[in-house]
Amino acid sequence: MKKNLLLAAVLLTLSIGHSDAAVRLSLAESVDMAIATHETIEAARAAQEEARWNLSAARRSSGLKISWQSQANHIGGRSYNYNRRQYYASKDPIYSLYATPQTDPYTRAFSNYFTLQFPLYTGGQTENNITARKNALNAADLSLENTRQTVRFQALQAYYDLLQQKNLLAVSRSAVTMATEQLKLIQIQFEEGTVAQADVLQMQVQLADYRQNFVSAEGNLEAAQYKLARTVGLPQDTPIETTDSFTYTPFPHSLEECEEYALEHRPDGTAAEFRVKQYEASKEVQKAEWRPTLKAIFNKSTSSNDPFRSNRNDAYEAGLQLSWTIFDNAITAANVNAAKARATQAKAEAEGTWNNIRLETRTAYAQMKAAEENIRSTKLAVSQAEESYQISQVRYEEGVDILLNVTNAQEKLTQARANYYTALYNYNLYRATLEKAMGIPVNLDVPHYLKAVDEGRSASTALKEATLENPREEDT
């Protein structure tokens, strides 16, 4: 509800405000809006609903089934004509002269068939089909949570991309400003005859490069705004003003702790295990075709020349129906083998999923730690580059240094600032990647859900018990 209200407030602001008014979004608001509006979550929720109804259909297949068939026919032919003549003769020799379709019993026929069936034994087909559908629903519940986590990461990434492009644009603007001021100084010195024209031309070329980089940075910023707007469900031409900035806080957990957490909490890994159980149960469903089935049957049939009458026929049958396919040309064997292969495939896919989870966790952790080290080194490099630029600028103004050293110092300062912002960006992005790899919950506590299912609770009950009201990333 909170997320929906947030989205409604933002859209209302867009509808009543100016078309060029920027939408102010924090990182948390962007995540909430993405989770509330992203179409992949809606698709996953629809898949969950489909799995729920499939389970309902499997359960209801074990109950009573009632069917009704009705026919209305025009009848004729030698047999009916002979019976018609006998019937008329028994009535009156001239009866046929004034008989009508409504009074002629050999002109039309109506019949009704009612059947009641109740399965008593299906060879395990019904039971295993229910089990397969249960596991499919469990997998769908976890897949929905995995989709939410993916969308959260996409929102974080889009927000961080926009912050990074804003920072790089600021670096480019600063480079243009430095070069412009330096060019003004050189032009004054050239007019005074203290520097050569080559220095003016060299600085003009340097300034042109910085301006080109600035234009490219503006384009990258605009593209990043489009991406974030699309991710959070806003019109893609909506200007966005970020209210948060990059932060750095040391990550408090070891790789071993992260990996252990991931193996317990990743919803896609647990969903893969439920799919293995689903296909194992489906294999047993196919095996049931080798066994007999037993049903309780009640049939009632009526027929007449008038609808819903029984003057011609009124009969019923009640009893048991045993059926057993003795030979089906090895169709069942083929289906069983196909189901075995699918179960084997599911096991291999589950194993691959867990291996990828370990790899993703280790990779993201290593990249985050590398970025963390880069933050320290690049921050120091910025201070050193600023000092070097100031020294080279003073030396050039005093005529004891050449312009090349000044432009080199400018270039190194610009690069150092870009490197620092890139290190901050990488650290925040790889930390978000690590949290995604670990399975930090959005709406569902996976271990709690799994425990509830193992204790025999239904999927809906387990989902209710494991749903988080206010999940917090810092709980990890």
ZICORHU-V423357 format. One record per helix or strand. SS is the DSSP state (2 for helix, 1 for strand). FROM is the first residue (numbers start at 1). LEN is the number of residues. If there is no record, write none. Layout:
ss:SS from:FROM len:LEN
ss:SS from:FROM len:LEN
This chain:
ss:2 from:2 len:15
ss:1 from:23 len:3
ss:2 from:27 len:11
ss:2 from:39 len:22
ss:1 from:65 len:10
ss:2 from:78 len:14
ss:2 from:95 len:4
ss:1 from:108 len:14
ss:2 from:125 len:68
ss:2 from:197 len:36
ss:1 from:240 len:3
ss:2 from:255 len:11
ss:2 from:267 len:24
ss:1 from:293 len:12
ss:1 from:313 len:11
ss:2 from:331 len:67
ss:2 from:403 len:36
ss:1 from:444 len:1
ss:2 from:446 len:9
ss:2 from:459 len:8
ss:1 from:467 len:1
ss:2 from:473 len:3
